[in-house]
Amino acid sequence: MNVKLTMAALAIGCLAVAGCGGSAGSGGSAASSTQAAEVSGNPCQLLSAWRSGGGAAQMNAITADLAKIETAASAHSMTALASAGQALDNDAQNAALDLPPIDGSDYTSAMGDFQAAGTQFATGIQSSAVAGETSLTTASGEFKNFAAGVKATCN
């Protein structure tokens, strides 16, 4: 299974988002930071507020799910793969509810494909696991595009 490739793409995306400069506000809660950034309209500040307001945690959860999928696949454990797939499905669903403040079409597509992969892995059927790998490959490309957009916007 080529989950490592997808994890690498997600890590690159996380680094791109983490590298966004600019502080969204002068401290305080994520909500107050978001409000301060909305006033300024600076896309890097908006992205920084999104990241600290939960975006980074969502990407970290998906990365952890992918690591569990890789471990389960390496151990040939369909039970563990199904459990990790369900977690990926849930985490991608949650991440899709909190879109980044920049053009998020690639992000939205990636979360949809991560969710599809999670559902496919969660069935615990070998043929579905193969389909899940295809969905992960697609999500990887979409997330790379998102990361490139973030980098172009904020670097």
KAHU-V574155 format. One record per helix or strand. SS is the DSSP state (H for helix, E for strand). FROM is the first residue (numbers start at 1). TO is the last residue. If there is no record, write none. Layout:
ss:SS from:FROM to:TO
ss:SS from:FROM to:TO
This chain:
ss:H from:3 to:18
ss:H from:30 to:40
ss:H from:43 to:74
ss:H from:78 to:96
ss:H from:105 to:122
ss:H from:126 to:154
